[in-house]
């Protein structure tokens, strides 16, 4: 009878050690990596939006400068 109690106690300690030394750090690492990936995705989205705005402004500048460069042609004889 005492042997069974000791055996169950040893098994319980081994299981708890496995959980605390392997599974909990694994969950912590997984969640931190997920959070960092989410942050990187947000940064990339913001960078993409900034680049799109800059390209749009550059396009507007180019369109405006092209309009100003037009010289009407008059035919001379």
MDAnalysis code that builds the backbone (N, CA, C; Angstrom):
import MDAnalysis as mda
import numpy as np

u = mda.Universe.empty(231, n_residues=77, atom_resindex=np.repeat(np.arange(77), 3), trajectory=True)
u.add_TopologyAttr("name", ["N", "CA", "C"] * 77)
u.add_TopologyAttr("resid", np.arange(1, 78))
u.add_TopologyAttr("resname", ["UNK", "UNK", "UNK", "UNK", "UNK", "UNK", "UNK", "UNK", "UNK", "UNK", "UNK", "UNK", "UNK", "UNK", "UNK", "UNK", "UNK", "UNK", "UNK", "UNK", "UNK", "UNK", "UNK", "UNK", "UNK", "UNK", "UNK", "UNK", "UNK", "UNK", "UNK", "UNK", "UNK", "UNK", "UNK", "UNK", "UNK", "UNK", "UNK", "UNK", "UNK", "UNK", "UNK", "UNK", "UNK", "UNK", "UNK", "UNK", "UNK", "UNK", "UNK", "UNK", "UNK", "UNK", "UNK", "UNK", "UNK", "UNK", "UNK", "UNK", "UNK", "UNK", "UNK", "UNK", "UNK", "UNK", "UNK", "UNK", "UNK", "UNK", "UNK", "UNK", "UNK", "UNK", "UNK", "UNK", "UNK"])
u.atoms.positions = np.array([
    [0.822, -1.200, 0.000],
    [0.000, 0.000, 0.000],
    [0.863, 1.260, 0.000],
    [1.851, 1.327, 0.857],
    [2.733, 2.489, 0.928],
    [3.530, 2.628, -0.364],
    [3.836, 1.477, -0.986],
    [4.560, 1.489, -2.253],
    [3.744, 2.189, -3.335],
    [2.435, 1.960, -3.368],
    [1.555, 2.609, -4.358],
    [1.504, 4.119, -4.147],
    [1.435, 4.549, -2.925],
    [1.388, 5.979, -2.620],
    [2.686, 6.645, -3.067],
    [3.805, 6.016, -2.750],
    [5.099, 6.567, -3.157],
    [5.204, 6.579, -4.685],
    [4.757, 5.531, -5.338],
    [4.792, 5.456, -6.799],
    [3.944, 6.558, -7.424],
    [2.738, 6.759, -6.896],
    [1.871, 7.815, -7.425],
    [2.475, 9.202, -7.161],
    [3.104, 9.368, -6.025],
    [3.736, 10.648, -5.710],
    [4.894, 10.926, -6.680],
    [5.690, 9.920, -6.976],
    [6.805, 10.075, -7.905],
    [6.279, 10.393, -9.302],
    [5.238, 9.668, -9.727],
    [4.647, 9.919, -11.045],
    [4.091, 11.340, -11.117],
    [3.430, 11.779, -10.067],
    [2.873, 13.133, -10.021],
    [3.986, 14.178, -10.079],
    [5.058, 13.974, -9.368],
    [6.181, 14.910, -9.383],
    [6.798, 14.967, -10.775],
    [6.956, 13.827, -11.427],
    [7.532, 13.797, -12.769],
    [6.625, 14.544, -13.745],
    [5.334, 14.338, -13.654],
    [4.386, 15.023, -14.538],
    [4.416, 16.526, -14.283],
    [4.415, 16.943, -13.042],
    [4.458, 18.368, -12.719],
    [5.764, 18.999, -13.178],
    [6.874, 18.308, -13.032],
    [8.152, 18.835, -13.522],
    [8.126, 19.004, -15.035],
    [7.549, 18.035, -15.728],
    [7.445, 18.113, -17.180],
    [6.623, 19.328, -17.584],
    [5.509, 19.526, -16.902],
    [4.639, 20.659, -17.224],
    [5.347, 21.982, -16.945],
    [5.975, 22.107, -15.795],
    [6.579, 23.391, -15.435],
    [7.875, 23.674, -16.184],
    [8.611, 22.652, -16.577],
    [9.897, 22.885, -17.244],
    [9.809, 22.883, -18.760],
    [8.789, 22.265, -19.320],
    [8.714, 22.174, -20.774],
    [7.477, 22.866, -21.339],
    [6.311, 22.526, -20.864],
    [5.079, 23.033, -21.469],
    [4.841, 24.515, -21.185],
    [5.016, 24.958, -19.964],
    [4.774, 26.372, -19.650],
    [5.731, 27.298, -20.399],
    [7.031, 27.018, -20.440],
    [7.902, 27.874, -21.258],
    [7.546, 27.828, -22.745],
    [7.118, 26.680, -23.215],
    [6.716, 26.556, -24.609],
    [5.520, 27.455, -24.905],
    [4.534, 27.468, -24.023],
    [3.375, 28.341, -24.206],
    [3.800, 29.811, -24.141],
    [4.716, 30.131, -23.234],
    [5.191, 31.516, -23.109],
    [5.912, 31.952, -24.387],
    [6.774, 31.105, -24.893],
    [7.506, 31.432, -26.119],
    [6.543, 31.589, -27.288],
    [5.585, 30.699, -27.390],
    [4.615, 30.762, -28.482],
    [3.827, 32.066, -28.441],
    [3.385, 32.453, -27.273],
    [2.596, 33.687, -27.173],
    [3.462, 34.909, -27.456],
    [4.708, 34.916, -26.997],
    [5.558, 36.075, -27.255],
    [5.914, 36.183, -28.739],
    [6.146, 35.057, -29.393],
    [6.429, 35.086, -30.829],
    [5.206, 35.568, -31.599],
    [4.038, 35.119, -31.201],
    [2.803, 35.560, -31.851],
    [2.629, 37.064, -31.697],
    [2.871, 37.584, -30.511],
    [2.749, 39.030, -30.281],
    [3.759, 39.809, -31.117],
    [4.983, 39.317, -31.199],
    [5.996, 40.018, -31.999],
    [5.658, 39.982, -33.478],
    [5.134, 38.874, -33.949],
    [4.728, 38.790, -35.353],
    [3.580, 39.752, -35.639],
    [2.654, 39.876, -34.721],
    [1.536, 40.804, -34.880],
    [2.040, 42.242, -34.932],
    [3.003, 42.567, -34.055],
    [3.584, 43.909, -34.052],
    [4.318, 44.198, -35.360],
    [5.055, 43.222, -35.850],
    [5.772, 43.402, -37.115],
    [4.791, 43.598, -38.266],
    [3.678, 42.870, -38.244],
    [2.674, 43.011, -39.290],
    [2.068, 44.411, -39.265],
    [1.809, 44.933, -38.057],
    [1.277, 46.286, -37.937],
    [2.274, 47.309, -38.485],
    [3.547, 47.125, -38.159],
    [4.571, 48.042, -38.658],
    [4.652, 47.985, -40.179],
    [4.573, 46.798, -40.739],
    [4.620, 46.659, -42.194],
    [3.401, 47.312, -42.844],
    [2.232, 47.167, -42.225],
    [1.030, 47.811, -42.757],
    [1.179, 49.335, -42.735],
    [1.709, 49.874, -41.629],
    [1.905, 51.314, -41.531],
    [2.911, 51.797, -42.570],
    [3.981, 51.050, -42.754],
    [4.986, 51.413, -43.745],
    [4.384, 51.388, -45.146],
    [3.570, 50.394, -45.429],
    [2.927, 50.294, -46.737],
    [1.991, 51.480, -46.971],
    [1.244, 51.874, -45.941],
    [0.347, 53.020, -46.076],
    [1.138, 54.301, -46.318],
    [2.247, 54.471, -45.614],
    [3.073, 55.662, -45.812],
    [3.640, 55.702, -47.227],
    [4.099, 54.568, -47.712],
    [4.647, 54.512, -49.060],
    [3.563, 54.800, -50.098],
    [2.360, 54.298, -49.864],
    [1.263, 54.547, -50.800],
    [0.930, 56.036, -50.831],
    [0.923, 56.690, -49.674],
    [0.654, 58.131, -49.626],
    [1.749, 58.906, -50.351],
    [2.994, 58.510, -50.136],
    [4.104, 59.207, -50.788],
    [4.030, 59.035, -52.306],
    [3.697, 57.841, -52.763],
    [3.579, 57.607, -54.197],
    [2.429, 58.414, -54.787],
    [1.333, 58.502, -54.042],
    [0.187, 59.280, -54.505],
    [0.547, 60.760, -54.599],
    [1.256, 61.272, -53.597],
    [1.678, 62.676, -53.624],
    [2.659, 62.921, -54.760],
    [3.567, 62.000, -54.983],
    [4.530, 62.136, -56.075],
    [3.816, 62.126, -57.417],
    [2.816, 61.275, -57.554],
    [2.043, 61.214, -58.792],
    [1.304, 62.529, -59.032],
    [0.739, 63.099, -57.965],
    [0.044, 64.379, -58.097],
    [1.017, 65.477, -58.516],
    [2.222, 65.458, -57.934],
    [3.232, 66.456, -58.297],
    [3.633, 66.301, -59.760],
    [3.801, 65.077, -60.198],
    [4.183, 64.843, -61.583],
    [3.076, 65.281, -62.540],
    [1.834, 64.997, -62.179],
    [0.715, 65.411, -63.016],
    [0.623, 66.938, -63.091],
    [0.821, 67.594, -61.958],
    [0.756, 69.056, -61.924],
    [1.908, 69.668, -62.716],
    [3.075, 69.086, -62.633],
    [4.212, 69.654, -63.357],
    [4.064, 69.424, -64.856],
    [3.444, 68.359, -65.259],
    [3.222, 68.103, -66.681],
    [2.224, 69.106, -67.262],
    [1.241, 69.475, -66.491],
    [0.247, 70.444, -66.964],
    [0.893, 71.806, -67.164],
    [1.814, 72.161, -66.327],
    [2.459, 73.465, -66.412],
    [3.462, 73.562, -67.544],
    [3.930, 72.445, -68.048],
    [4.944, 72.467, -69.087],
    [4.361, 72.512, -70.494],
    [3.075, 72.449, -70.617],
    [2.459, 72.412, -71.937],
    [2.561, 73.780, -72.598],
    [3.090, 73.791, -73.789],
    [3.189, 75.030, -74.568],
    [2.350, 74.844, -75.816],
    [1.446, 75.782, -76.006],
    [0.558, 75.675, -77.161],
    [1.339, 75.980, -78.431],
    [1.117, 75.178, -79.421],
    [1.857, 75.305, -80.681],
    [1.052, 76.170, -81.636],
    [1.731, 77.155, -82.230],
    [1.097, 77.988, -83.250],
    [1.812, 77.742, -84.555],
    [1.060, 77.516, -85.557],
    [1.656, 77.248, -86.860],
    [1.989, 78.577, -87.535],
    [3.202, 78.693, -88.041],
    [3.611, 79.913, -88.745],
    [3.937, 79.568, -90.196],
    [3.633, 80.521, -91.095],
    [3.894, 80.259, -92.524],
    [4.899, 81.187, -93.080],
])
